[in-house]
Amino acid sequence: MKIVFASHGSLGDLVPFLEIGKVLRRAGHGVTVATHRAHETAVAAAGLDFAPMRPDRPADPDFHARFMHPRRGPAFIFREVLGPHIAESDADLGAALMGADRLVSVTLALAAPLAAARSGVPWRSAVFQPAMLYSAQDPPKLPMLPFVRGAPGYNRWLLNVAKKGVEDWAAPLRAYRAAEGLGVYPDHPAFGGQHAPGGVLALYSPLFGRLPSDAPANTVQTGQVLQTGRAALDPAIEAFLAAGPAPIVFTLGSASSHVARRFFHESAAIAERLGMRALLLVGTEANAAGLPARPDRLVALAAPYQAVFERAAFVVSQGGIGTIALALSAGVPMALVPFAHDQPDNAARVARTGAARVIPRWRYGRAAAAIGAMIADPRMRAAAEAAAATINAERGAERAAAEILAAR
């Protein structure tokens, strides 16, 4: 078969598809990933075929600042980035679907419902975190939905109010769909309209939450899709890890690192106050400024989490679902400092396992004592190790691949 994955977003919005794609490729299937050009190298490194899907993302700081704004980021990405370019996205994805047998898309791949309706290719949508189900039974904790937290009836009413409040996000998409003769969306494309009628793949562990009773019809929870591979560590990182006790690893992932502000300087100060070694994965050269290396501290742009987390004493991150999952897989407790989008919800969910605690961004600079107490708490370490046993047994990529092949 030829399977096409459609993704738009940060690297975290791509990695689960790369892992499932590798499983499918090993089984002899053709796998194409349609996404913006910033991810072309990552797709090639996974051994999969790349297809461009506009719009491409600019590398300028203003784009990232607007995208990562806690409340206005979703509106920016829909109204100013994806919506105005829906015709180009649709054309690109349609070209990638030539000869395809399956289509799988993530939330921000807004052309997927259009391309699926036009081509007739069996389509499954995917969510990488519970928040994207927008459940009234298990409500998300999102900056743009601060009041969703009550009884299911209240949550349902408030989610409907929220949909009406962002109706203008969908206007260009609805107009384009109508002009193309593809009918109407069954729901707002940021909410229920993102989900495929043929089924939804919930590609996350039950540790983050089991499927709620109001999940879309034909939703299958596969378990966590973990990033795999044993890429060699940079020699400087390997030497640092081997030279002393396990460090605290500080990271903000691929998107939040662009709006880090003082996070890594505060992190260096926290580690210094605790008398612990620190590995700072700063993401950008700008974040490294003013952070010279020293015997108990190493500053690097990036490193494969699956290689460094297992050698960490503790992890501090932004709360991306993939970052959290890899820390859990390594059995390492963590502190989570959410910045935007799904991160607050992910953080709240993993905190319920006991393996993590949440630190608000505005309190982080004064969090040394709190982080020291977490590191010293044997209950957090035990909870993380228990979570590791669970999440490592789930084999989410394999189950997701089987579901995709079985789609009709």
Secondary structure as GFF3:
##gff-version 3
##sequence-region A 1 408
A	DSSP	beta_strand	2	6	.	.	.	ID=ss1
A	DSSP	three_ten_helix	11	13	.	.	.	ID=ss2
A	DSSP	alpha_helix	15	26	.	.	.	ID=ss3
A	DSSP	beta_strand	30	35	.	.	.	ID=ss4
A	DSSP	three_ten_helix	37	39	.	.	.	ID=ss5
A	DSSP	alpha_helix	40	45	.	.	.	ID=ss6
A	DSSP	beta_strand	49	52	.	.	.	ID=ss7
A	DSSP	alpha_helix	61	67	.	.	.	ID=ss8
A	DSSP	alpha_helix	73	76	.	.	.	ID=ss9
A	DSSP	pi_helix	77	82	.	.	.	ID=ss10
A	DSSP	three_ten_helix	83	85	.	.	.	ID=ss11
A	DSSP	alpha_helix	86	96	.	.	.	ID=ss12
A	DSSP	beta_strand	102	105	.	.	.	ID=ss13
A	DSSP	alpha_helix	112	119	.	.	.	ID=ss14
A	DSSP	beta_strand	123	127	.	.	.	ID=ss15
A	DSSP	three_ten_helix	130	133	.	.	.	ID=ss16
A	DSSP	alpha_helix	152	165	.	.	.	ID=ss17
A	DSSP	alpha_helix	167	179	.	.	.	ID=ss18
A	DSSP	three_ten_helix	192	194	.	.	.	ID=ss19
A	DSSP	beta_strand	200	202	.	.	.	ID=ss20
A	DSSP	three_ten_helix	206	208	.	.	.	ID=ss21
A	DSSP	beta_strand	219	221	.	.	.	ID=ss22
A	DSSP	alpha_helix	235	242	.	.	.	ID=ss23
A	DSSP	beta_strand	248	251	.	.	.	ID=ss24
A	DSSP	three_ten_helix	256	259	.	.	.	ID=ss25
A	DSSP	alpha_helix	263	274	.	.	.	ID=ss26
A	DSSP	beta_strand	278	281	.	.	.	ID=ss27
A	DSSP	alpha_helix	285	288	.	.	.	ID=ss28
A	DSSP	beta_strand	297	300	.	.	.	ID=ss29
A	DSSP	alpha_helix	305	308	.	.	.	ID=ss30
A	DSSP	three_ten_helix	309	311	.	.	.	ID=ss31
A	DSSP	beta_strand	314	317	.	.	.	ID=ss32
A	DSSP	alpha_helix	321	329	.	.	.	ID=ss33
A	DSSP	beta_strand	334	336	.	.	.	ID=ss34
A	DSSP	alpha_helix	343	351	.	.	.	ID=ss35
A	DSSP	beta_strand	356	358	.	.	.	ID=ss36
A	DSSP	three_ten_helix	361	366	.	.	.	ID=ss37
A	DSSP	alpha_helix	368	376	.	.	.	ID=ss38
A	DSSP	alpha_helix	378	391	.	.	.	ID=ss39
A	DSSP	alpha_helix	396	406	.	.	.	ID=ss40
###
